[in-house]
Amino acid sequence: MAKVAKAKTLYICSECGGQAPKWQGQCPACGAWNTLVESVAETPSAHRFQALAKSSPVRRLSEIEASDVPRFTTGIGEFDRVLGGGLVAGGVVLIGGDPGIGKSTLLLQSLAEIARERPALYISGEESGAQIALRAQRLGLLGGAESAAPDLQLLAEIQLEKIQATIDAERPEVAVIDSIQTVYSEALTSAPGSVAQVRECAAQLTRIAKQTGTTIIMVGHVTKEGNLAGPRVLEHIVDTVLYFEGDTHSSFRLVRAFKNRFGAVNELGVFAMTERGLRGVANPSALFLSQHAQSVPGSCVLVTQEGSRPLLVEVQALVDTAHVPNPRRLAVGLEQNRLALLLAVLHRHAGIACFDQDVFLNAVGGVKITEPAADLAVLLAIQSSMRNKPLPKGLIVFGEVGLAGEIRPSPRGQDRLKEAAKLGFSIALIPKANAPKQPIDGLEVIAVDRIEEAIDRVRTLEG
């Protein structure tokens, strides 16, 4: 009786995709700890070393014609904004987010709009055709005279080879894969969702997109930490990486671009979840501002920049006497370490100490602010709460605060000021380097150099 050859095993890093012949605590490629996952070594296949894009002979860079990449709209303005103006033929988009956040809903709505003008294919590995049809009916994509969903093609399949054959036969201009973690290839023996399967299936789908010109949008799962599940190489392969943000208990969703080979990164799309699906928000600044009848202590309005879009966000601070030896420092929507740094600057250069005070910070509306232009707003909100005195009504601020107490300029200052004036704000406290050369109608601009000067000017305005 012939002996069956024992399957050879190897260990693949879930972070970088690096391989090791035996298990070890640290990945030899990227140095990450406890990321090696056991996998079965695969036999070489015909497409193992196939390039993602078409190969070409050596040419001088000056001989290659540089032309703009043609785009087509998704039918949803906020989605187009995040993508950099629309979808690109042959492009590959990866979109991730928490379960139930609205990824499948947005893509079904978008694909239904695209199907009005060009062939589109929705490939589902997580839901049956009946479930998707029921969701389309609930979203109003079926049954009406203006409905576009009847032209949308649907395939419930998880085998990569059958998906490839369908794309070759139907030739859709846009195809959605929901989700990449459910797709598997028969050339590999590992289970769907494993590191090897996700990596190989994503690479093969990218080859299909480049060869056929079909735009492919892949949905990706996320881990408990909120990162995209699967090997890190998945994000390197695709052209665009989008991420859904927002609390599932809130009706608002944010879609942010973290990588885009065809547009700007850090662009932000704002959506509201309704009974008819996701709808773009025309004036997102209104979401992040509380409606107070009167000014309240600890509240300061900041003009932040998300990609090319200026947004007005309310920063709220609450400073209260601590009842434990170690006062609490909590920031929601802002960086925790940045808060500790700013409190030290406030004490050293403005003489305001919070040693025996609990300090709580919150960015209204669930938005996450990462740019340092929020520093000045944070400090003014903290000192307002400590004094229990509201800031002047109609005041907006922005500016980075350095360790020496200086206030540094923020990029695109003119766009921020114009957005504030458009929304009816009358006073702007900004860095001197951002002071406009020409006055802005209806907006009094106060330019300052240092944090102590900014606090003095605010107290003067308070009367």
SVG drawing of the C-alpha trace seen along z (x, -y; Angstrom):
<svg xmlns="http://www.w3.org/2000/svg" viewBox="-43 -94 58 96">
<polyline fill="none" stroke="black" stroke-width="0.4" points="0.0,0.0 1.5,-3.3 2.2,-5.8 0.4,-9.2 2.9,-12.0 2.6,-14.1 1.5,-17.7 4.3,-20.1 3.5,-23.0 4.9,-26.4 4.1,-29.5 2.9,-32.7 2.9,-36.1 -0.6,-37.7 0.9,-41.2 3.4,-41.1 2.9,-37.7 6.4,-36.6 7.1,-32.9 9.0,-30.7 9.7,-26.9 8.8,-26.5 6.9,-28.4 8.8,-31.1 7.7,-33.9 8.9,-36.7 8.3,-37.1 11.8,-37.0 10.6,-39.5 8.8,-42.3 9.7,-41.6 6.1,-41.4 5.4,-39.1 2.9,-36.2 1.7,-36.7 2.9,-33.4 -0.1,-31.2 0.3,-27.6 -0.6,-27.0 -0.2,-24.2 2.5,-24.7 0.9,-24.9 2.1,-23.3 3.4,-25.7 0.7,-26.8 0.8,-28.3 -0.1,-31.8 2.1,-31.7 4.6,-34.4 2.2,-36.3 2.5,-40.1 -0.4,-42.1 -0.2,-44.5 0.7,-44.0 4.5,-43.9 6.0,-46.3 9.4,-46.9 11.9,-49.4 11.1,-52.9 12.3,-56.4 10.0,-58.2 9.9,-61.2 8.6,-59.0 5.6,-57.8 2.5,-60.0 1.1,-61.3 -2.7,-61.5 -5.4,-62.0 -7.1,-58.9 -10.7,-58.7 -13.3,-58.3 -17.0,-57.6 -19.4,-58.5 -20.9,-56.1 -24.1,-58.1 -23.4,-59.1 -21.7,-62.4 -20.1,-61.8 -18.8,-58.4 -17.3,-60.1 -15.6,-62.7 -13.8,-60.0 -12.7,-58.1 -11.1,-61.3 -13.9,-62.1 -15.2,-58.6 -14.2,-55.1 -11.3,-54.3 -11.5,-51.6 -9.3,-48.7 -9.0,-50.1 -9.2,-47.9 -10.9,-49.4 -10.9,-47.8 -13.5,-49.1 -13.5,-48.0 -15.5,-48.7 -17.2,-47.2 -20.1,-44.7 -23.4,-46.4 -21.8,-49.8 -23.3,-50.0 -20.7,-48.7 -23.0,-46.4 -25.8,-48.9 -23.6,-51.7 -22.2,-49.4 -25.6,-48.0 -27.0,-51.6 -24.0,-52.7 -24.0,-49.6 -27.7,-50.2 -27.0,-53.7 -24.0,-52.6 -26.2,-49.9 -28.4,-52.6 -25.6,-53.4 -23.1,-50.5 -23.1,-46.7 -22.5,-46.0 -22.2,-42.8 -22.7,-42.2 -20.9,-39.0 -22.0,-37.9 -20.4,-35.3 -22.2,-36.1 -25.9,-36.5 -28.2,-34.6 -29.8,-36.2 -33.1,-36.4 -31.6,-38.3 -30.0,-40.8 -33.3,-41.3 -35.1,-41.8 -32.6,-44.5 -32.8,-46.2 -36.6,-46.3 -36.3,-47.8 -34.0,-50.5 -36.4,-51.4 -34.2,-50.0 -36.9,-47.7 -40.5,-48.2 -40.5,-51.8 -40.5,-53.3 -37.1,-54.9 -35.6,-51.8 -32.2,-50.8 -31.8,-47.6 -33.5,-45.4 -30.4,-46.0 -28.0,-45.0 -26.6,-41.4 -26.2,-39.3 -24.1,-36.2 -23.9,-34.3 -20.5,-32.5 -17.3,-32.1 -15.1,-30.1 -12.5,-32.3 -12.4,-30.3 -16.1,-30.6 -16.1,-34.3 -13.3,-34.8 -15.3,-32.8 -18.4,-35.0 -16.4,-38.2 -14.9,-37.0 -18.3,-36.0 -20.4,-39.0 -17.7,-41.7 -19.1,-44.1 -17.5,-47.5 -17.9,-47.3 -17.9,-44.3 -18.3,-44.1 -16.9,-41.2 -18.7,-40.9 -16.4,-39.9 -12.8,-39.0 -12.6,-36.8 -15.2,-34.4 -13.6,-33.8 -11.3,-30.8 -9.3,-29.3 -9.3,-25.6 -5.5,-25.9 -5.0,-26.2 -5.9,-23.7 -6.3,-26.2 -9.7,-27.4 -11.4,-30.6 -10.3,-33.6 -6.8,-32.2 -3.8,-34.3 -2.8,-32.4 -6.3,-32.4 -6.9,-36.1 -3.6,-37.1 -3.8,-34.9 -7.5,-35.7 -6.9,-39.4 -3.9,-39.2 -5.8,-37.2 -8.8,-39.6 -6.3,-42.5 -4.9,-40.7 -8.4,-40.3 -9.1,-44.0 -5.9,-45.1 -6.4,-42.7 -10.1,-43.2 -10.5,-46.9 -13.2,-45.9 -13.3,-48.0 -13.4,-45.7 -14.5,-46.8 -13.7,-44.3 -15.3,-44.4 -12.9,-43.5 -13.6,-42.3 -11.9,-44.0 -10.3,-42.7 -11.3,-43.4 -8.7,-46.2 -10.5,-47.8 -7.8,-47.0 -8.5,-45.3 -8.4,-41.5 -5.9,-39.5 -2.3,-40.0 -0.9,-43.5 -0.1,-42.8 -3.8,-43.1 -3.7,-46.8 -0.5,-47.1 -2.0,-45.2 -5.1,-47.4 -5.3,-50.9 -7.6,-52.5 -8.3,-51.7 -11.5,-53.1 -12.7,-52.8 -16.1,-53.2 -16.2,-55.0 -19.1,-55.8 -21.1,-54.4 -23.7,-51.8 -26.0,-53.4 -25.7,-56.7 -27.3,-57.5 -24.2,-59.2 -21.4,-57.4 -18.0,-58.7 -16.1,-57.1 -12.4,-58.0 -9.7,-57.3 -6.4,-56.0 -4.8,-55.1 -5.6,-56.3 -3.4,-56.0 -5.8,-58.0 -6.7,-60.8 -6.0,-62.5 -5.9,-60.6 -7.7,-61.6 -10.7,-62.7 -13.9,-62.4 -17.4,-61.5 -20.3,-62.0 -23.5,-59.9 -26.7,-59.7 -28.4,-56.3 -32.1,-56.5 -34.9,-54.0 -33.9,-54.3 -30.3,-53.6 -27.3,-55.9 -27.7,-59.5 -24.9,-62.0 -24.9,-65.0 -24.7,-68.3 -23.6,-70.4 -21.6,-68.1 -20.4,-70.9 -24.0,-71.1 -23.6,-67.5 -20.6,-68.4 -22.0,-71.5 -24.3,-71.4 -27.3,-73.7 -27.0,-75.8 -29.5,-78.6 -26.7,-80.3 -23.0,-79.9 -21.9,-77.4 -18.6,-77.0 -16.1,-74.5 -17.3,-74.6 -15.1,-75.8 -15.6,-75.5 -12.7,-74.4 -12.2,-74.5 -10.5,-71.2 -9.4,-70.1 -10.4,-66.6 -8.6,-66.2 -9.9,-69.1 -12.9,-69.7 -13.0,-72.2 -15.3,-71.1 -16.5,-72.9 -16.4,-70.7 -17.3,-71.5 -14.8,-70.5 -16.2,-70.2 -14.1,-70.1 -15.2,-69.4 -12.8,-70.1 -13.9,-69.0 -12.3,-68.4 -10.7,-65.0 -11.7,-62.7 -8.9,-60.2 -5.1,-60.7 -4.6,-60.3 -6.8,-62.7 -8.4,-61.3 -7.5,-62.4 -10.0,-61.2 -10.2,-62.2 -12.9,-61.0 -12.3,-61.8 -8.9,-63.3 -5.5,-61.9 -5.0,-61.0 -1.2,-61.7 -1.7,-65.0 -4.0,-66.0 -1.3,-65.3 1.2,-67.4 -1.2,-70.3 -2.0,-70.3 1.8,-70.7 2.0,-73.6 -1.0,-75.3 0.6,-75.1 4.1,-76.1 3.3,-79.0 -0.2,-80.2 0.1,-79.5 -3.1,-77.3 -2.6,-74.1 -4.9,-71.0 -3.0,-68.9 -6.0,-68.1 -8.6,-68.2 -10.2,-65.6 -10.1,-66.6 -12.6,-65.2 -12.6,-66.1 -15.1,-65.2 -15.4,-65.9 -19.1,-66.3 -20.7,-64.1 -18.3,-61.1 -15.7,-62.6 -12.0,-61.7 -9.6,-64.7 -6.0,-63.8 -4.5,-67.0 -2.6,-69.3 -4.7,-72.3 -7.1,-71.4 -4.6,-72.3 -5.7,-75.9 -9.4,-74.9 -8.6,-72.2 -6.8,-74.6 -9.4,-77.4 -12.2,-74.9 -10.2,-73.6 -9.6,-77.1 -13.2,-78.1 -14.5,-75.1 -12.0,-75.7 -13.3,-79.4 -16.9,-78.3 -17.2,-81.1 -18.3,-80.6 -16.2,-81.7 -17.5,-84.7 -20.4,-83.8 -19.5,-83.4 -15.9,-82.5 -14.0,-79.9 -10.3,-79.0 -7.6,-76.8 -3.8,-76.5 -1.1,-74.1 0.5,-74.8 4.2,-74.0 6.0,-73.0 7.5,-76.5 3.9,-77.9 4.1,-79.3 1.1,-79.0 2.0,-77.6 0.2,-78.0 -2.2,-75.3 -2.4,-74.4 -5.2,-75.8 -6.0,-78.6 -7.9,-80.7 -10.3,-77.8 -11.0,-77.4 -11.8,-81.1 -14.1,-81.1 -16.0,-78.1 -16.4,-79.8 -17.6,-83.0 -20.1,-81.1 -21.6,-79.5 -22.1,-82.8 -19.2,-83.0 -18.0,-86.5 -14.7,-86.1 -11.7,-84.0 -8.7,-83.5 -5.9,-82.1 -2.1,-81.9 -0.4,-85.1 1.1,-83.2 -2.5,-82.4 -3.7,-86.0 -5.4,-86.8 -4.0,-89.6 -7.5,-90.8 -10.3,-91.2 -13.1,-88.6 -16.6,-90.0 -18.4,-89.5 -15.4,-87.9 -13.1,-89.7 -9.7,-88.0 -7.5,-88.1 -4.0,-86.8 -1.9,-85.6 1.7,-84.3 1.5,-82.6 -0.9,-80.7 -0.9,-83.2 -1.7,-86.0 -4.6,-83.9 -6.1,-83.4 -5.7,-87.2 -7.4,-88.1 -10.3,-85.8 -10.8,-87.2 -10.8,-90.7 -13.5,-89.7 -15.5,-88.2 -15.6,-91.7"/>
</svg>
